[in-house]
Amino acid sequence: MLSNLKNESGSVIPITVGLIMTLLLTLVGTLDISFLIGQRIKMQNQLDSIVLKSSQLIDFESYLNAGFSSNLELDESAIESYARVASSEGAMARCKQSQIEIEIVKITVTIEAKCEVQLPFQVPNIADFQTVTITSTARLTEIVN
C-alpha cells in the first residue's frame, strides 16, 4: 500500500491549479453579477426620475376641467421628446432609443426600456452583453401648496 502512495507524487499541483481556476471563475462571475445589478439600479433610478418629470408635464388643471375624460389634449410629443432626451444621458445611455416605449394614458406615464449592459469580465458560456428590462410608471397628482 505504501508503494502505491509513492507513485502518486506531484498530483497535488493539478488539483491545486484546478481549485484556483474554479475560485477565480467564481469570483469573476460574482463581480459580473454585482456590476449588472448595480447598473440596473442606476438605470431604474434614472428612469424613475424621468417618468416623474414626464408626468409633471401633464397639465392637471386641463385634465380636471375636462372632467377626467380620456380626450384630454396632451402635448404627448413634448412628453416623449423630454423622455427620449433625458434617457440618452447617464446610465440610461445604454438603452437604444428604438427599445424605449412610452405610454401615456390619461394622467399616467409609463416607460419601459430594454438596455444592454456590457459585463466587465468575460466568462465562458456567458454573453458579453446582457439585456436588462426596466419599467417605471408615474401618475400626476394634484399639487397642493
C-alpha positions as semicolon CSV with decimal commas, in nm:
position;residue;x (nm);y (nm);z (nm)
1;M;0,000;0,000;0,000
2;L;0,284;0,241;0,076
3;S;0,436;0,170;-0,264
4;N;0,117;0,299;-0,435
5;L;0,140;0,629;-0,247
6;K;0,498;0,684;-0,360
7;N;0,390;0,666;-0,727
8;E;0,132;0,946;-0,689
9;S;0,377;1,220;-0,602
10;G;0,308;1,553;-0,771
11;S;-0,071;1,503;-0,801
12;V;-0,132;1,792;-0,561
13;I;-0,029;2,052;-0,820
14;P;-0,306;1,974;-1,077
15;I;-0,568;1,962;-0,802
16;T;-0,448;2,296;-0,661
17;V;-0,446;2,457;-1,006
18;G;-0,800;2,326;-1,070
19;L;-0,927;2,466;-0,741
20;I;-0,764;2,805;-0,802
21;M;-0,917;2,826;-1,152
22;T;-1,260;2,737;-1,010
23;L;-1,226;3,005;-0,742
24;L;-1,118;3,266;-0,998
25;L;-1,412;3,186;-1,230
26;T;-1,649;3,208;-0,934
27;L;-1,501;3,544;-0,833
28;V;-1,528;3,683;-1,186
29;G;-1,888;3,561;-1,216
30;T;-1,976;3,723;-0,885
31;L;-1,820;4,053;-0,992
32;D;-2,012;4,044;-1,321
33;I;-2,341;3,981;-1,143
34;S;-2,271;4,257;-0,890
35;F;-2,186;4,500;-1,171
36;L;-2,503;4,407;-1,360
37;I;-2,721;4,460;-1,051
38;G;-2,553;4,795;-0,979
39;Q;-2,609;4,917;-1,335
40;R;-2,974;4,805;-1,326
41;I;-3,030;5,000;-1,003
42;K;-2,872;5,315;-1,155
43;M;-3,085;5,283;-1,469
44;Q;-3,401;5,221;-1,265
45;N;-3,337;5,531;-1,051
46;Q;-3,279;5,745;-1,359
47;L;-3,590;5,604;-1,531
48;D;-3,800;5,675;-1,220
49;S;-3,693;6,039;-1,221
50;I;-3,760;6,070;-1,596
51;V;-4,110;5,927;-1,554
52;L;-4,187;6,154;-1,259
53;K;-4,071;6,462;-1,451
54;S;-4,262;6,348;-1,761
55;S;-4,583;6,315;-1,561
56;Q;-4,534;6,669;-1,431
57;L;-4,554;6,791;-1,792
58;I;-4,923;6,694;-1,795
59;D;-5,148;6,991;-1,727
60;F;-5,357;6,877;-1,429
61;E;-5,590;7,178;-1,446
62;S;-5,688;7,099;-1,805
63;Y;-5,744;6,738;-1,709
64;L;-5,962;6,845;-1,417
65;N;-6,161;7,084;-1,637
66;A;-6,212;6,813;-1,899
67;G;-6,392;6,605;-1,636
68;F;-6,121;6,339;-1,618
69;S;-6,201;6,228;-1,971
70;S;-5,953;6,043;-2,183
71;N;-6,000;6,305;-2,454
72;L;-5,763;6,544;-2,283
73;E;-5,539;6,703;-2,541
74;L;-5,191;6,635;-2,413
75;D;-4,876;6,752;-2,571
76;E;-4,761;6,393;-2,599
77;S;-4,480;6,489;-2,832
78;A;-4,331;6,719;-2,566
79;I;-4,352;6,443;-2,305
80;E;-4,198;6,186;-2,540
81;S;-3,931;6,432;-2,651
82;Y;-3,832;6,505;-2,290
83;A;-3,824;6,135;-2,201
84;R;-3,610;6,046;-2,503
85;V;-3,361;6,328;-2,445
86;A;-3,336;6,255;-2,072
87;S;-3,286;5,883;-2,135
88;S;-2,994;5,946;-2,369
89;E;-2,776;6,059;-2,077
90;G;-2,623;5,889;-1,776
91;A;-2,682;5,520;-1,710
92;M;-2,979;5,518;-1,948
93;A;-2,746;5,598;-2,240
94;R;-2,703;5,220;-2,271
95;C;-3,064;5,192;-2,386
96;K;-3,134;5,201;-2,757
97;Q;-3,391;5,468;-2,837
98;S;-3,579;5,217;-3,052
99;Q;-3,627;4,997;-2,747
100;I;-3,782;5,264;-2,524
101;E;-4,160;5,252;-2,516
102;I;-4,352;5,548;-2,379
103;E;-4,721;5,514;-2,300
104;I;-4,941;5,800;-2,182
105;V;-5,289;5,711;-2,060
106;K;-5,492;5,991;-1,906
107;I;-5,257;6,125;-1,638
108;T;-5,031;5,822;-1,615
109;V;-4,696;5,794;-1,789
110;T;-4,531;5,453;-1,828
111;I;-4,188;5,400;-1,978
112;E;-4,032;5,063;-2,048
113;A;-3,675;5,035;-2,168
114;K;-3,461;4,744;-2,276
115;C;-3,096;4,822;-2,222
116;E;-2,780;4,629;-2,297
117;V;-2,510;4,624;-2,032
118;Q;-2,160;4,507;-2,115
119;L;-2,012;4,290;-1,844
120;P;-1,665;4,394;-1,726
121;F;-1,518;4,042;-1,743
122;Q;-1,555;3,767;-1,998
123;V;-1,682;3,442;-1,855
124;P;-1,702;3,128;-2,068
125;N;-2,056;3,046;-2,188
126;I;-2,193;3,386;-2,078
127;A;-2,263;3,659;-2,332
128;D;-2,059;3,979;-2,300
129;F;-2,377;4,188;-2,324
130;Q;-2,680;4,126;-2,102
131;T;-3,021;4,279;-2,170
132;V;-3,192;4,443;-1,875
133;T;-3,560;4,544;-1,892
134;I;-3,672;4,826;-1,663
135;T;-4,019;4,975;-1,627
136;S;-4,148;5,273;-1,436
137;T;-4,491;5,432;-1,402
138;A;-4,590;5,767;-1,253
139;R;-4,927;5,928;-1,217
140;L;-4,974;6,301;-1,189
141;T;-5,145;6,405;-0,871
142;E;-5,271;6,747;-0,778
143;I;-5,001;6,957;-0,622
144;V;-5,124;7,125;-0,305
145;N;-4,938;7,436;-0,193
